[in-house]
Amino acid sequence: MTMTILHAPKLIAAIGALLSLTGCNEHVIYHSYRHVPGSGWSRRDTLTFDIDTVRAEATYQFELGLRSTDSYPYTVIWLAVEREFSHPDTLRRDTVKCQLMDPVTHRMGKGIYMYQYDVPVPPMALYRGQTGQVRIIHLMQREVLPGIHDVGVLICR
């Protein structure tokens, strides 16, 4: 009986984690990453994500995923996010600040060598039958950014 009581919180936590993952996945309509060249992310390199047909009208949550290494030299990265959908034609441009380190230069992402950051982008209403594209560029002054490994887009209801 003592063993059951000691292990119950771990079991409940594991079940809760699994349920939260499956609940989220039901509503994901798009989740993909693009690799950034090892030589660095050039300001002229637009990362493009093609979104297939939207199946249901709703307000969708958008999130950027960013993976960086210790060779990224700054505490933040500014990104331009352009979301364009057709039928009806919709275009939205946002500037997103991704805080990668706190003021004491501690990494805020999850990881050991590669750090994962998830940054919300304002929600957007999408309509059934729309197709679209999400385009991302960096807005930093440096022409080529080292240390950015992947950039991704997550769209869910």
N, C-alpha and C positions, 0 to 999 in steps of 0.2 A: 504494500500500500504506500509506503514512503517513496519508493521509486516512481510510482505513477504521479504522485503529487509534485515531485521535483522536476519531472520531465514535462508536465502539463503546460507550463508557460512556453517552453520551446516548441511544443507541438502546435499550440494555438497560434504562435507567431508564424510558424512555417505555413500553416493552413491559410492564415490571413494574407501572407505575402503572395501565395499562389492564387488566391481568389482575386486579389487586386490586380495581378498581372493579366489574368484571363478576362476580367471585366474591362480593362483598358483596351485590350487587343480586339474586342468585338467592335469597337467604334473607330479603330484606326483605318483611315482610307488610303494613307500614303506614309511610307517611312523609308527613306533612302539616304545614303551618304555618297559624296563624291570625294575622291582622293585628290589632294593637292600635290603637285610635283615636289620631289625632294629638294629641288633647287630653290623653292620658295613660291609663295603666292603672289603673282604679279598683279598690279593694279588693273591691268588690261584683261586679266583672266576672269571671265564671268562663269560662275558655277551655275549650271542650268539643270532644273529638275522638271521633267514633263509629267503632268498629272493627267491620268486617264479619266474617263467619264465619271462624273459625280453621280452617285446612285440615288441620293436623297437630299431634298432641300433642308438646309439647317444652317445654323451659325457654327462654324468650325473653328477649333482652336489650332493655332499654328505654333510650332516651336522649332528653334534652330538648335542643332547639335553641333558642337565644336570640339575637336580633339587637338590638343597641342602638346608640345614637348617643352623641356626646360630651355630649349634654344630660342623660344619666343621671347623677345627682349622687352616687352612692355607689360603694364599691369592691366590694360584694357585693349579691346579691339572694337572699332566702329565699323558697322556693316550697313550697306544699302540693300534692302530687300524689296524686290519688285514682284508683285503677284498679279498675273494677267490671266483672265478667264474669258471664254467666249460663250455666246448664246445664253444670256445677254452679255455684251461686252462689258467687262469690269477690269479696271486697273487700279492698283493700290501700291503706293510707294511708301516705305517706312525706313527710318534710320534707327538702327538698333545698337545699343551700347552693351557689350559683353564684358563684365568685370571679371578678370581672370585671377587677380591677386588682391588681397586686402592691403591697407596702407602699410603694413609691416612686411609686405612682400611674401606672405604665405599663400600658396596656391589654394584657390577656392574650389577647384574641380576635384573629381574623384579619380584616384589612380595613383600609381607609383612612378612610372616612367612616362606614360601617356596620360594626359589629364582630360577628363570628359566634362563638358559644360553643357547645360541645357538652358536655353534662354527663350522666354515666351515672346511671341510677336502678337500684336493686336489681333483679335478674332476677326473673322470675315464671313459674311453670309454667302453661301454658295447655293446654286440651284441645280435641280436634277437635269442631267444631260450636258452640263458644262464640262469643258476640257480646259486645261490651263497649263501654265508654266510659272515656276518660281525661279527668279534669277537673283544671285547674290554676288556682290563685289565688296572688297574691303575699301574703306575710306581713309586709311592711314596715309600719312605724308610719305612714308618710305615706299619707294617704288616696288620693291620685292620684300615680302615678309617671310622670314625664316620661322620654323617651328610650328606652323599650322599644318597638321597632318591630314585631317578630314573635316568636311563641313556637311551637315545633313539637314533634312527637313522632315518634320513629323506633322501630319495633319490628322486630327481626330475630332469626333463630335463630343 
